[in-house]
Amino acid sequence: MTRGANGGGKTGGGPATALELETVVSREARRARTLARRYGARRGMALAAYQPAGEIVLLAAPDDALAELAAELARRSGGGDAWRGRVVLHCSGLLPGAVLQPLRRRGAAVGSMHPLMTFGAGRPAPAPDHLVFAVEGQAAAVRAVERLVAAWGGTTLRLRAREKARYHLAAMWASPFVVADFAIAVAVLRRAGLRGRRLAVARRGLAALLAQTAANVAAAVRSPGGDLADAWTGPIARRDQKTVRRHLAAAGEWGELYRAMAQEARRRLP
């Protein structure tokens, strides 16, 4: 089975490692060839030379560039039926498949396939088995994604277009904002006076704490009848009000954020 791919962003790189790629396309031919070697594709080429090929075309481009890219690809194909019968997908967790409307008018079935996973720069992409892929779009595109994900051993989550913004926001809270939260924790250590080896040791300790917290959350979610309360610890969970007041006194510029998080914790956790 052959596929086509356009672009090479972090998110697109995850699914690309599991696809049998025929062609990788990028704005620059050199980058396309580099990506083709990375993902085991048969060839890489510049966008200017690309003609529709393969059963599935994956557009791994930034959200803000997708509409323009779809319009450009549609213009390049002229008035023919080069896109008819093909499935065109993008990897945005936020935008619906309808952003590819110019290609739909050319006969393609359009949709979105978003892996609910983080892809760090310079690190191997997680294997797609056991991952959740959010899928949305035309029926033919959704069926194509479900066949792919089933072959990988993953799970599909069907979404409606109107659900995607909050779905993607949930992913932000569960991953990128956690990194920002960790950065604040390190800044608090610096404000306390830790430097050099002591800061490095404390950072490793915080990383171990974060990893165990994630493991506790995962265990609670996966367990039948599991509850996030099983992963909820600390002074707010213990109702240790004196400790919370001392935290607030030490928080400085992060005091309002601490209060907001504490308030949400009290609302949503026992």
DRENMAR-303962 format. One record per residue (C-alpha): x, y, z; residue number from 1; residue in one letter. Coordinates in nm, 2 decimals, decimal comma. Each point is the difference from the previous one (the first is absolute). Layout:
N
+--------+--------+--------+------+-------+
|     xx |     yy |     zz | mise | vovex |
+--------+--------+--------+------+-------+
|      X |      Y |      Z |  NUM |     A |
...
+--------+--------+--------+------+-------+
This chain:
270
+--------+--------+--------+------+-------+
|     xx |     yy |     zz | mise | vovex |
+--------+--------+--------+------+-------+
|   0,00 |   0,00 |   0,00 |    1 |     M |
|   0,14 |   0,34 |  -0,09 |    2 |     T |
|  -0,04 |   0,33 |   0,16 |    3 |     R |
|   0,09 |   0,36 |  -0,07 |    4 |     G |
|   0,11 |   0,25 |   0,26 |    5 |     A |
|   0,06 |   0,37 |   0,00 |    6 |     N |
|   0,21 |   0,18 |   0,26 |    7 |     G |
|   0,19 |  -0,13 |   0,29 |    8 |     G |
|  -0,12 |   0,15 |   0,33 |    9 |     G |
|   0,04 |  -0,16 |   0,34 |   10 |     K |
|  -0,35 |  -0,13 |   0,01 |   11 |     T |
|   0,00 |  -0,12 |  -0,36 |   12 |     G |
|   0,33 |  -0,18 |   0,06 |   13 |     G |
|  -0,17 |  -0,23 |   0,25 |   14 |     G |
|  -0,25 |  -0,16 |  -0,25 |   15 |     P |
|   0,25 |   0,02 |  -0,28 |   16 |     A |
|   0,23 |  -0,25 |   0,18 |   17 |     T |
|  -0,28 |  -0,25 |  -0,02 |   18 |     A |
|  -0,11 |   0,06 |  -0,36 |   19 |     L |
|   0,14 |  -0,16 |  -0,31 |   20 |     E |
|   0,09 |   0,33 |  -0,15 |   21 |     L |
|   0,04 |   0,04 |  -0,38 |   22 |     E |
|   0,08 |   0,37 |  -0,01 |   23 |     T |
|   0,10 |   0,27 |   0,25 |   24 |     V |
|  -0,06 |   0,36 |  -0,12 |   25 |     V |
|   0,13 |   0,32 |   0,14 |   26 |     S |
|   0,05 |   0,36 |  -0,12 |   27 |     R |
|   0,37 |  -0,07 |  -0,05 |   28 |     E |
|   0,12 |  -0,31 |  -0,19 |   29 |     A |
|   0,30 |  -0,05 |   0,22 |   30 |     R |
|  -0,22 |  -0,01 |   0,32 |   31 |     R |
|  -0,24 |  -0,24 |  -0,18 |   32 |     A |
|   0,28 |  -0,24 |  -0,08 |   33 |     R |
|   0,13 |   0,02 |   0,36 |   34 |     T |
|  -0,35 |  -0,08 |   0,13 |   35 |     L |
|  -0,04 |  -0,28 |  -0,25 |   36 |     A |
|   0,31 |  -0,17 |   0,13 |   37 |     R |
|  -0,11 |   0,05 |   0,36 |   38 |     R |
|  -0,34 |  -0,15 |  -0,06 |   39 |     Y |
|   0,10 |  -0,27 |  -0,25 |   40 |     G |
|  -0,19 |   0,15 |  -0,29 |   41 |     A |
|   0,08 |  -0,09 |  -0,36 |   42 |     R |
|   0,07 |   0,36 |  -0,09 |   43 |     R |
|  -0,01 |   0,36 |   0,10 |   44 |     G |
|  -0,09 |   0,30 |  -0,22 |   45 |     M |
|  -0,07 |   0,37 |   0,01 |   46 |     A |
|  -0,37 |   0,11 |   0,02 |   47 |     L |
|   0,03 |   0,17 |  -0,34 |   48 |     A |
|   0,06 |  -0,33 |  -0,16 |   49 |     A |
|  -0,26 |  -0,20 |   0,18 |   50 |     Y |
|  -0,29 |  -0,17 |  -0,17 |   51 |     Q |
|  -0,27 |  -0,19 |   0,20 |   52 |     P |
|   0,10 |  -0,37 |   0,06 |   53 |     A |
|  -0,08 |  -0,27 |   0,24 |   54 |     G |
|  -0,32 |  -0,10 |   0,17 |   55 |     E |
|   0,05 |   0,22 |   0,31 |   56 |     I |
|   0,16 |   0,35 |   0,01 |   57 |     V |
|   0,10 |   0,12 |   0,34 |   58 |     L |
|   0,05 |   0,38 |   0,04 |   59 |     L |
|   0,23 |   0,05 |   0,29 |   60 |     A |
|   0,01 |   0,37 |   0,01 |   61 |     A |
|  -0,06 |   0,27 |   0,26 |   62 |     P |
|  -0,37 |   0,08 |   0,07 |   63 |     D |
|   0,03 |   0,35 |  -0,14 |   64 |     D |
|   0,14 |  -0,13 |  -0,33 |   65 |     A |
|  -0,25 |  -0,27 |  -0,07 |   66 |     L |
|  -0,27 |   0,20 |  -0,18 |   67 |     A |
|   0,26 |   0,17 |  -0,23 |   68 |     E |
|   0,17 |  -0,33 |  -0,06 |   69 |     L |
|  -0,33 |  -0,17 |  -0,10 |   70 |     A |
|  -0,08 |   0,28 |  -0,23 |   71 |     A |
|   0,34 |  -0,01 |  -0,16 |   72 |     E |
|  -0,02 |  -0,38 |  -0,06 |   73 |     L |
|  -0,34 |   0,04 |  -0,15 |   74 |     A |
|   0,12 |   0,28 |  -0,24 |   75 |     R |
|   0,29 |  -0,21 |  -0,11 |   76 |     R |
|  -0,22 |  -0,29 |  -0,10 |   77 |     S |
|  -0,20 |   0,23 |  -0,23 |   78 |     G |
|  -0,36 |  -0,10 |  -0,09 |   79 |     G |
|   0,07 |  -0,37 |  -0,03 |   80 |     G |
|  -0,08 |  -0,29 |   0,23 |   81 |     D |
|   0,35 |  -0,06 |   0,13 |   82 |     A |
|  -0,13 |  -0,01 |   0,36 |   83 |     W |
|  -0,31 |  -0,21 |  -0,07 |   84 |     R |
|  -0,01 |  -0,31 |   0,21 |   85 |     G |
|   0,29 |   0,10 |   0,22 |   86 |     R |
|  -0,02 |   0,06 |   0,38 |   87 |     V |
|   0,17 |   0,32 |   0,12 |   88 |     V |
|   0,06 |   0,04 |   0,37 |   89 |     L |
|   0,15 |   0,26 |   0,22 |   90 |     H |
|   0,15 |  -0,05 |   0,35 |   91 |     C |
|  -0,15 |   0,30 |   0,18 |   92 |     S |
|  -0,17 |  -0,07 |   0,33 |   93 |     G |
|  -0,19 |   0,33 |  -0,03 |   94 |     L |
|  -0,11 |   0,05 |  -0,36 |   95 |     L |
|  -0,27 |  -0,21 |  -0,17 |   96 |     P |
|   0,05 |  -0,19 |  -0,32 |   97 |     G |
|  -0,21 |   0,27 |  -0,17 |   98 |     A |
|   0,30 |   0,23 |  -0,01 |   99 |     V |
|   0,11 |  -0,22 |  -0,29 |  100 |     L |
|  -0,32 |   0,10 |  -0,19 |  101 |     Q |
|   0,19 |   0,10 |  -0,32 |  102 |     P |
|   0,12 |  -0,36 |  -0,04 |  103 |     L |
|  -0,35 |  -0,14 |   0,08 |  104 |     R |
|  -0,13 |   0,20 |  -0,29 |  105 |     R |
|   0,26 |  -0,17 |  -0,21 |  106 |     R |
|  -0,14 |  -0,34 |   0,10 |  107 |     G |
|   0,20 |  -0,10 |   0,30 |  108 |     A |
|  -0,15 |  -0,13 |   0,33 |  109 |     A |
|   0,14 |   0,23 |   0,27 |  110 |     V |
|   0,04 |  -0,04 |   0,37 |  111 |     G |
|   0,24 |   0,03 |   0,30 |  112 |     S |
|   0,20 |  -0,25 |   0,19 |  113 |     M |
|   0,16 |   0,13 |   0,32 |  114 |     H |
|   0,22 |  -0,23 |   0,21 |  115 |     P |
|  -0,07 |   0,07 |   0,37 |  116 |     L |
|   0,37 |  -0,01 |   0,09 |  117 |     M |
|   0,30 |   0,23 |   0,04 |  118 |     T |
|   0,29 |  -0,01 |  -0,25 |  119 |     F |
|   0,31 |   0,16 |   0,15 |  120 |     G |
|   0,27 |   0,14 |  -0,22 |  121 |     A |
|   0,29 |  -0,23 |  -0,05 |  122 |     G |
|  -0,17 |  -0,30 |   0,17 |  123 |     R |
|  -0,14 |  -0,31 |  -0,17 |  124 |     P |
|  -0,36 |   0,02 |  -0,08 |  125 |     A |
|  -0,22 |  -0,23 |   0,21 |  126 |     P |
|  -0,13 |  -0,31 |  -0,17 |  127 |     A |
|  -0,36 |   0,04 |  -0,12 |  128 |     P |
|  -0,12 |  -0,32 |   0,17 |  129 |     D |
|  -0,21 |   0,07 |   0,31 |  130 |     H |
|  -0,02 |   0,37 |  -0,09 |  131 |     L |
|  -0,33 |   0,19 |  -0,04 |  132 |     V |
|  -0,06 |   0,18 |  -0,33 |  133 |     F |
|  -0,28 |   0,25 |  -0,02 |  134 |     A |
|  -0,17 |  -0,02 |  -0,34 |  135 |     V |
|  -0,25 |   0,24 |  -0,16 |  136 |     E |
|  -0,12 |   0,08 |  -0,35 |  137 |     G |
|  -0,18 |  -0,16 |  -0,29 |  138 |     Q |
|  -0,11 |  -0,36 |   0,04 |  139 |     A |
|   0,25 |  -0,14 |  -0,26 |  140 |     A |
|   0,29 |   0,18 |   0,18 |  141 |     A |
|  -0,11 |  -0,12 |   0,34 |  142 |     V |
|  -0,02 |  -0,36 |  -0,12 |  143 |     R |
|   0,34 |   0,02 |  -0,15 |  144 |     A |
|   0,15 |   0,13 |   0,33 |  145 |     V |
|  -0,18 |  -0,27 |   0,19 |  146 |     E |
|   0,15 |  -0,27 |  -0,22 |  147 |     R |
|   0,35 |   0,14 |   0,04 |  148 |     L |
|  -0,03 |   0,04 |   0,38 |  149 |     V |
|  -0,14 |  -0,35 |   0,04 |  150 |     A |
|   0,29 |  -0,14 |  -0,20 |  151 |     A |
|   0,24 |   0,18 |   0,23 |  152 |     W |
|  -0,17 |  -0,13 |   0,32 |  153 |     G |
|  -0,12 |   0,34 |   0,10 |  154 |     G |
|  -0,34 |   0,14 |   0,09 |  155 |     T |
|  -0,20 |   0,26 |  -0,18 |  156 |     T |
|  -0,21 |   0,27 |   0,16 |  157 |     L |
|  -0,27 |   0,14 |  -0,23 |  158 |     R |
|  -0,06 |   0,37 |   0,05 |  159 |     L |
|  -0,24 |   0,26 |  -0,14 |  160 |     R |
|   0,14 |   0,32 |  -0,15 |  161 |     A |
|  -0,15 |   0,21 |   0,28 |  162 |     R |
|   0,17 |  -0,22 |   0,27 |  163 |     E |
|   0,36 |   0,05 |  -0,13 |  164 |     K |
|   0,08 |   0,33 |   0,17 |  165 |     A |
|  -0,07 |  -0,13 |   0,35 |  166 |     R |
|   0,15 |  -0,34 |  -0,08 |  167 |     Y |
|   0,33 |   0,18 |  -0,10 |  168 |     H |
|  -0,02 |   0,23 |   0,30 |  169 |     L |
|  -0,03 |  -0,31 |   0,22 |  170 |     A |
|   0,32 |  -0,13 |  -0,16 |  171 |     A |
|   0,17 |   0,33 |   0,08 |  172 |     M |
|  -0,08 |  -0,03 |   0,36 |  173 |     W |
|   0,12 |  -0,36 |   0,02 |  174 |     A |
|   0,34 |   0,06 |  -0,18 |  175 |     S |
|   0,14 |   0,33 |  -0,10 |  176 |     P |
|  -0,13 |   0,19 |   0,30 |  177 |     F |
|   0,15 |  -0,27 |   0,22 |  178 |     V |
|   0,34 |   0,09 |  -0,15 |  179 |     V |
|  -0,07 |   0,37 |   0,08 |  180 |     A |
|  -0,10 |  -0,10 |   0,35 |  181 |     D |
|   0,33 |  -0,19 |   0,04 |  182 |     F |
|   0,19 |   0,31 |  -0,12 |  183 |     A |
|  -0,17 |   0,20 |   0,27 |  184 |     I |
|   0,11 |  -0,26 |   0,26 |  185 |     A |
|   0,36 |   0,04 |  -0,11 |  186 |     V |
|  -0,03 |   0,38 |   0,01 |  187 |     A |
|  -0,13 |  -0,03 |   0,36 |  188 |     V |
|   0,31 |  -0,21 |   0,09 |  189 |     L |
|   0,22 |   0,27 |  -0,15 |  190 |     R |
|  -0,19 |   0,27 |   0,19 |  191 |     R |
|   0,07 |  -0,21 |   0,32 |  192 |     A |
|   0,38 |   0,03 |  -0,08 |  193 |     G |
|   0,08 |  -0,34 |  -0,15 |  194 |     L |
|   0,27 |   0,00 |  -0,27 |  195 |     R |
|   0,25 |  -0,23 |  -0,16 |  196 |     G |
|   0,00 |  -0,36 |   0,13 |  197 |     R |
|  -0,27 |   0,06 |   0,25 |  198 |     R |
|  -0,23 |   0,13 |  -0,27 |  199 |     L |
|   0,08 |  -0,29 |  -0,23 |  200 |     A |
|  -0,07 |  -0,26 |   0,28 |  201 |     V |
|  -0,33 |   0,18 |   0,09 |  202 |     A |
|  -0,11 |   0,00 |  -0,37 |  203 |     R |
|   0,06 |  -0,37 |  -0,03 |  204 |     R |
|  -0,20 |  -0,05 |   0,32 |  205 |     G |
|  -0,29 |   0,21 |  -0,15 |  206 |     L |
|   0,02 |  -0,20 |  -0,32 |  207 |     A |
|  -0,03 |  -0,33 |   0,20 |  208 |     A |
|  -0,30 |   0,15 |   0,19 |  209 |     L |
|  -0,16 |   0,10 |  -0,33 |  210 |     L |
|   0,05 |  -0,34 |  -0,15 |  211 |     A |
|  -0,15 |  -0,18 |   0,30 |  212 |     Q |
|  -0,29 |   0,25 |   0,00 |  213 |     T |
|  -0,07 |  -0,09 |  -0,37 |  214 |     A |
|   0,02 |  -0,37 |   0,08 |  215 |     A |
|  -0,25 |   0,05 |   0,29 |  216 |     N |
|  -0,24 |   0,18 |  -0,23 |  217 |     V |
|   0,04 |  -0,26 |  -0,27 |  218 |     A |
|  -0,07 |  -0,28 |   0,25 |  219 |     A |
|  -0,31 |   0,18 |   0,13 |  220 |     A |
|  -0,14 |   0,06 |  -0,35 |  221 |     V |
|   0,07 |  -0,36 |  -0,12 |  222 |     R |
|  -0,14 |  -0,17 |   0,30 |  223 |     S |
|  -0,37 |  -0,10 |  -0,01 |  224 |     P |
|  -0,17 |   0,24 |   0,23 |  225 |     G |
|   0,32 |   0,19 |   0,05 |  226 |     G |
|  -0,01 |   0,36 |   0,13 |  227 |     D |
|   0,24 |   0,29 |  -0,04 |  228 |     L |
|  -0,02 |   0,03 |   0,38 |  229 |     A |
|   0,24 |  -0,30 |   0,01 |  230 |     D |
|   0,27 |   0,22 |  -0,15 |  231 |     A |
|  -0,09 |   0,32 |   0,20 |  232 |     W |
|   0,25 |   0,08 |   0,28 |  233 |     T |
|   0,16 |   0,30 |   0,17 |  234 |     G |
|  -0,11 |   0,26 |   0,25 |  235 |     P |
|  -0,33 |   0,09 |  -0,17 |  236 |     I |
|  -0,10 |  -0,36 |  -0,01 |  237 |     A |
|   0,09 |  -0,03 |   0,37 |  238 |     R |
|  -0,18 |   0,33 |   0,08 |  239 |     R |
|   0,32 |   0,13 |   0,15 |  240 |     D |
|  -0,10 |   0,37 |   0,00 |  241 |     Q |
|   0,31 |   0,13 |   0,18 |  242 |     K |
|   0,22 |  -0,15 |  -0,27 |  243 |     T |
|  -0,21 |   0,15 |  -0,27 |  244 |     V |
|   0,02 |   0,34 |   0,16 |  245 |     R |
|   0,38 |  -0,03 |   0,02 |  246 |     R |
|   0,01 |  -0,10 |  -0,37 |  247 |     H |
|  -0,19 |   0,31 |  -0,08 |  248 |     L |
|   0,23 |   0,22 |   0,20 |  249 |     A |
|   0,30 |  -0,15 |  -0,19 |  250 |     A |
|  -0,17 |   0,00 |  -0,35 |  251 |     A |
|   0,07 |   0,36 |  -0,09 |  252 |     G |
|  -0,09 |   0,06 |  -0,37 |  253 |     E |
|  -0,15 |  -0,35 |  -0,02 |  254 |     W |
|  -0,25 |   0,06 |   0,29 |  255 |     G |
|  -0,30 |   0,06 |  -0,23 |  256 |     E |
|   0,08 |  -0,31 |  -0,20 |  257 |     L |
|   0,03 |  -0,20 |   0,32 |  258 |     Y |
|  -0,34 |   0,13 |   0,13 |  259 |     R |
|  -0,17 |  -0,08 |  -0,33 |  260 |     A |
|   0,14 |  -0,36 |  -0,02 |  261 |     M |
|  -0,08 |  -0,06 |   0,37 |  262 |     A |
|  -0,36 |   0,12 |  -0,06 |  263 |     Q |
|  -0,04 |  -0,23 |  -0,30 |  264 |     E |
|   0,15 |  -0,29 |   0,20 |  265 |     A |
|  -0,25 |   0,06 |   0,28 |  266 |     R |
|  -0,29 |   0,00 |  -0,26 |  267 |     R |
|   0,10 |  -0,31 |  -0,19 |  268 |     R |
|   0,19 |  -0,22 |   0,24 |  269 |     L |
|  -0,10 |  -0,12 |   0,35 |  270 |     P |
+--------+--------+--------+------+-------+
